[in-house]
Amino acid sequence: MKKLLIVSILLFSFVSQSQTYIKANAVTTLLTIPNVGIETSIGKKSTFQFDITASFWKTINGNPSQFYMFIPEYRYHFKEKFNGFYAGAHLGATVYNFQKWNYFNTDMYEKGIGFMAGATIGYQKKIKNRFLLDFFIGGGNHQGLYKGYLISTNERVDGAEKYNKSGEWLPYRGGIMISYKLN
């Protein structure tokens, strides 16, 4: 609880003292997987963004499809903040109850958590005084700790004593954020 309070106070401090945009990803929202975030100025050409992506679908066609991604990211803007090209670096976390692509057409799925480290490239274009579009793509390395189960019986099938581990290089973010300036 103390950590949440401290993070909230720091976030409020950033938001109240600098240019800040709230954002929603138009592409993932159309796919019913909302991605929302907040980006705020932290330097002359630097910003900090925190976003969350969530699939609330317990199942799609009987296959588990629920996941949550939390990504704090530092961004360096080459021209000026909130206008033009930028590159970002992030560390993040995931929680999932999901059937991965290599398990499609099987009776298996995974429940677990993951950690990621990666990069994002993007371009921001101001479209009105308070609005901008943020075109971006990103990815990196995801390290997962999970347990494998059968969909039909919920019986554990992976044979690991505690958790399985896996690591993958993935493109795991992208789209077009519609952004609104708060101050």
HELIX and SHEET records of a PDB file:
HELIX    1   1 LYS A    2  GLN A   17  1                                  16    
HELIX    2   2 ALA A   26  LEU A   30  1                                   5    
HELIX    3   3 TRP A  101  TYR A  103  5                                   3    
SHEET    1   A 9 THR A  59  ILE A  60  0                                        
SHEET    2   A 9 ASN A  63  HIS A  77 -1                                        
SHEET    3   A 9 SER A  46  SER A  55 -1                                        
SHEET    4   A 9 ASN A  35  SER A  41 -1                                        
SHEET    5   A 9 THR A  20  ASN A  25 -1                                        
SHEET    6   A 9 ASN A 164  LYS A 181 -1                                        
SHEET    7   A 9 PHE A 131  LEU A 150 -1                                        
SHEET    8   A 9 MET A 108  LYS A 126 -1                                        
SHEET    9   A 9 GLY A  84  PHE A  98 -1                                        
END                                                                             
